[in-house]
Amino acid sequence: MSATQKNGSRFFNFLRKTGILIVIYGLAFVFCKELYATYWEWQPIYLFVNHNKYNHSASPNFTKIANTGINKAEPFVMKINSQGLRENLDIQIPKPKGIYRILLVGDSFVFGGKIQLSKMLEKALNNSKETNIKFEVINCGTPSFSPILHIARLKHQHLSFDPDAIIYMPDLSDIYDDTHRYKGFAVFDENENIVKVKGSSRAFRAKRRHKRFIKKWATKFGLYQSTTRDITTKQKIHLQHIFDHARESESNLSSYTKDELQFSMNSIRQYVKITQAKGIHLSFIMYPHYSQIVPESVAYSSDFDGVHNRVFEKAVQNFAETANIPFKSLYDEIKIEVKSGKNLYYWNDMHFNNAGMRILGQALTNWVINHPEEAAGYTTGH
């Protein structure tokens, strides 16, 4: 073998070995990355536990001092009762005589931080001289809850509280949560009514993430046609894809947003049907996210300069008016406060800060006090 051939053979072997090493290192990197991600999927969040009827709830009999992150400046004690609700005491079943029981239903905005909307409303109602009714307002807010979980929990828990009224507070993030977080765990009957939403264990969520990854690449190579939005791509905003539907123009919604919106509205329609059949007074009240007042790039660390739409709020309002359900929008009231220069929201976080929660709670309270029959189904003096 000539020197040239020997050199060529050595170079070929070098390329082959280098290629093998690159493949090995690449596979090892992917494996370690997935191992790391799956490990964190398994780490427990002690404030919440899985539930086999409505996916998750706050951990029963859990007490926590919230004094880190956004709560560092104003720490507080968070207590969960044995029923998985943010209440100091268990809700009495059956309901005591002489009590007018109101459930305040929503997600983390209702669950609250240092400020709880339910406590503000209950205190104001019981201090009112316009009525001699004894009110009980129950905090039925659970972080990351959305319409499909609200109806499941209504069926499996909230109805047992025998409420006189429910004030339901849908949230902008509901659209994403319903379709992309919980739909895959829902069980429906033959009429497409929700029976329950199974708990989404961390291992199960890791498996779902892998499926989405595979579907994404199968779609790219023409092997699969997805009918749902791709939420696997990385966005600059840390709340990945939660606001995809809200970024679109209301006059030019994508088929993905239309399908997501219809799915959430179907759950809300079922909720209304059940409460009406049970003779429970129901009302809706909605509030804006900061990114519905100012551009997303102002509210978050984001490169999207648009203001989020209000298509979900308008859909709920239109349905409520058709179904003769009281509806209240707090958009204009909150916007006026923001435009006056008040800081009501945490930056780079969708939630109201404590000042914002106080204003939100006061707006809610004013509506109920000034429009009692519409908002909560009671009349003054009775």
Protein Blocks (a to p, Z undefined) as FASTA:
>chain_A
ZZklmmmmmmmmmmmmmmmmmmmmmmmmmmmmmmmmmmmmmpccfkbccdfklopacdeh
iacddfehjllmmgcdddddfkopacfbdcdddddehiacddddddfklnopmbcfklmm
mmmmmmpckbccdcddddfbdehiafklmmmmmmmmmmmnopabdcddddfklmmmmmmm
mmmmpccdfkopafbdcdddfklmmmmmmmmmmmmmmmmnopaccfbdcfkbccfblbgh
klmmmmpcfklccfklmmmmmmmmmmmmmmmmmmmmnopacdddddddfklmbcfklmpc
cfbfbdcdfklmmmmmmmmmmnopacddfklmmmmmmmnopafbdehiabdcfklmmmmm
mmmmmmmmmmmmlmnopaehZZ
